[in-house]
Amino acid sequence: MAKPHFWLIAIVSRLVPRRLRADWTREWIGELDHRERVISRWPRDGAAIRWHLFRRSLGAFRDALWLQPRRLEEDCVQDVRYGARLLLQHKTWTAVAVLTLALGIGANTALFSVADDVLMKTLPVRNPHELVLLTWTSGPRLMGAGFSPGISIDPVTGASAGRSFSYLAFDRFRRESRALSDVFAFTTLFRDPPTNENPQPPIGQMVSGSYHRALGVPAVLGRTLTDADDADGAPQVAVISDRFWKNRYGRDRAVIGRSIATAGGLFTIVGVTPPGFDGTQDVGDSADVTIAFGAAVPPTGAIPKFVPRMKVQPWVWTLMVMGRLGPGRTRSDAGAELQPILQAAAAEGWRASGRAKSGSTRDAPVLHVETGAKGLTDIRRALSRSVWIMTGVVTLVLLIVCANLVNLLLARAAARQREIATRLALGASRARLVRQFLVEALLLAACAAAAGAVIASWTKDAFLAWLVRVSPAIAIEPRIDVRAALFASIAAVVIGLAVGIVPAFAATRVDVNAIIAGGSRSDRRPRSFISRGLLVGQVAMSVVLLVAAGLFVRTLVNLQSADVGFNMRNLLTFKATPRPDKHPRAQLASLYERILARVQTTPGVVAATSSRYPLLGGDFAMPFIVVPGRIRPDGEDSTVYEQGVWDNFFETMQLTLVRGRVLTARDRADRRLHVVINEALARKYFPGIDPIGRRIAVTKDPGAQSAPEDALMEIVGVARDAKYTTVRQAPPTTIFEPFSPGAATFEVRTAGDPRALADSIRASVRSVDADLLLTGFRTLDEQAELTYARERHFAILSSTFGALALALACIGLYGVMAYNVAHRTREIGIRMALGAERAAIVRFIMRDMLSLVAAGAVLGLIAASALTRTISSMLFGLSTVDGPTIAVSVGLLFAVAALAAYLPARRAAIVNPVAALRADT
Amino acid sequence: MASYLSYSSTVILQAIASGYQYGFDIIDLTGLPSGTVYPALRRMEDGGVVLSRWEKPEVAQSESRPPRKYYVLTKAGETALSDALKRYRLLDGSRRVRIGRPARERA
């Protein structure tokens, strides 16, 4: 008769710890059997009896479960203690293993923190996912002016995109929107120029009164801004950031009520925002001081000059706008609702500017509502690529480390054959032993993770510095937070299991009898296959890293030695910004004349000149060109680079002309009538004809086909192509015009090291005019290097990790080799006894190992050719399949591998054959 | 089990003290499910409150069935039980009922 209750007991008994299983089963069976007998005496249906017994036996499940923790607890504690004791017995081995793994985990954790901060962290505000960011796109004929921050313009179609709005538009959004429960706005960051009384002015931003409230940011001290602060003529108050509070005031709680100088005035501090809140600007940018729109800032402050007048000049777009979605509202609701409001405000503002010409239509802006959970995201997007590449590099190194660890564990396990065989013979289950090995691996990983977390907290700053261009307010706190610690812990567990499982299984698959009987001829075949496979993998990964490093380094070298078209050596450059109150425009030209004259008399100076924009500084004007009589083909990119130059510019920079003449002082007096173009422009717009004497004009309108007579300029010379903006970019079509007064960059050619003369040159300028603001003293080499700072960082990073990977792979190689040799002592002894010479032995051993390396190299090259495609856009002057790089990488690999293989091989060959034959392996 | 006994554990102890020393008998008397009674018994055994014993093999063999396990109170268990009864006054000791002597003593 079927007895389902007994089956159930049999099944559930598998859950019970083995030690207790027999007893437990007997107890349940005893009870059930007795119960069955008792019930059977009564007249009851057989099925009902069985059902009753089955129900009774269901409780066995809970009982068995209750016994689980006891089993695991006891066994695990025992495992951990045993494992810990073993690890402490082999201190150096343990230290090496933990250290290398800690480096791998630490680097990965640091990078994870960085990636988390840069890519994933949302603003630490209330419900960040309700926040939206407003942006717009439009055609080329914009309805606004004075955009701050700047807009981006597609050079071909002229389509524009931006994220700033007029105060009028913002005010209307705020008042009329139903989809957004709150709307707030903020300007770009500004900073007053340093003065003697205030050498380090804080970085500031202007915001609407609703800023802190809409974000849901409380004050940790004092209060945050309110709508009352926004009213015209409200008292000038400011809220400071926690970082600024810590750095400037040492977290002194008496800071409330103190004054701070910013935006050209004095503001009273009324509150401090919490730590971790860095504002809504882009990553890396954070304001120290936040003031409200109502503040009456003088137009001579550092704020872009339209900001204070934005309330009365509705054609000026200087505010970035964000909002919070109302309950149940979506982004498209908000977009549909605000679009007409924006267009009405834009049209009204443009009409108020007085520039609207009847009959000419402008392009209406189209509103876009994006998620604002992360604040502004431009830099985030640009950085994400770099973050991924760095992650890839660091992960590869970690994999190599793990492969090393597996080999180490395999070697250790093989040495414990006797112990394993004994325990198996004594009745331990294989599963038990596997668990033991896993626990040991997890212990290692746990120690490594702890050490790795420490390493990560040190190296996180380094990674960040490499990623984010050095800005005065690196707004990412260098600390390891909970998420990173969690990451390290999970990594440790995963790595511990992954690394431990293969050795655990391989080691416990032993022929007990053979080992106990004597001679420990273990089954090496599976083990050595795994080892060799891992080795091949390690070599392959090292090759990938070496190739990448080679490519980056060569890119860097190419950039550093690139021909820029003019003489870059011994040039000092600095920027001069005139102050509107001290330096009236009409007098600037003569001021610069005097400055240049004085600088040229400074000892050590060969020549001095000036230009509107710095060379190799990435900064320039980009209007559109109009060539009268030439019809612009559709889709042609007609942007040109416009540079203003002083009289002796071409001679000082040693930028040669290929046709015509240079600009002189007379051209400057004439203003804009005579210009010099470069070869690229001549090739594009005057192919095959002499451009000298021809006329061109520049305009802000991409669609213009003609220009008024008084805007035309005559070409008097053609200059050689040179790199003006960055070293990477091919020389763009460029127009050199005579200099017109405004901010300027000075270039000074010196006889010797320009850095040595920086102070005397500065003093010379000051002696002419002490009020001129001078910044950015650097040599042109340094200036150029700023444009490829990222390439340099990558070259350093990849070389470091490539070298590390190579070293690790070779340590692994050495370890496996040494172990192999140790185990083949008998075989070697036989060979030697049979007459093989030392050299032959060495060769035989090395050939084996180098064939592995060769396999790894081939695999690595294949992987490299695929993976380096992702970085091809970062290279300069070479393709991803670069002969010299590959040759050097592979050559280096073989050289180091040969060395790693040679040492144990040599040691094997010195072995005494008689002792070898007698060896117990 | 230095801390106090839970209500269900007290009930179980009382059952044992009343002579219901086999697992299923305790289940019948207390009305608690087997998934409660057995873990409680294990816990109490860990804590030294009860002891488990197997009935004499002769007894089981005479009835041609597998032997059963039974539980007895230890000295500590008796103390714990009386303390607990003071706390759970509803289970007052006067309700101790002896129905019959357990099989082991008959042998």
HADDOCK unambig.tbl for C-alpha pairs under 7 A between the chains (distance, minus, plus):
assign (segid A and resid 27 and name CA) (segid B and resid 68 and name CA) 5.99 0.50 0.50
assign (segid A and resid 27 and name CA) (segid B and resid 69 and name CA) 5.79 0.50 0.50
assign (segid A and resid 30 and name CA) (segid B and resid 66 and name CA) 5.13 0.50 0.50
assign (segid A and resid 30 and name CA) (segid B and resid 67 and name CA) 5.52 0.50 0.50
assign (segid A and resid 30 and name CA) (segid B and resid 68 and name CA) 4.75 0.50 0.50
assign (segid A and resid 31 and name CA) (segid B and resid 24 and name CA) 6.36 0.50 0.50
assign (segid A and resid 31 and name CA) (segid B and resid 68 and name CA) 6.04 0.50 0.50
assign (segid A and resid 56 and name CA) (segid B and resid 34 and name CA) 6.56 0.50 0.50
assign (segid A and resid 59 and name CA) (segid B and resid 34 and name CA) 4.74 0.50 0.50
assign (segid A and resid 59 and name CA) (segid B and resid 35 and name CA) 3.97 0.50 0.50
assign (segid A and resid 60 and name CA) (segid B and resid 35 and name CA) 6.55 0.50 0.50
assign (segid A and resid 62 and name CA) (segid B and resid 35 and name CA) 5.25 0.50 0.50
assign (segid A and resid 63 and name CA) (segid B and resid 35 and name CA) 6.00 0.50 0.50
assign (segid A and resid 63 and name CA) (segid B and resid 38 and name CA) 6.06 0.50 0.50
assign (segid A and resid 63 and name CA) (segid B and resid 39 and name CA) 5.45 0.50 0.50
assign (segid A and resid 66 and name CA) (segid B and resid 39 and name CA) 6.33 0.50 0.50
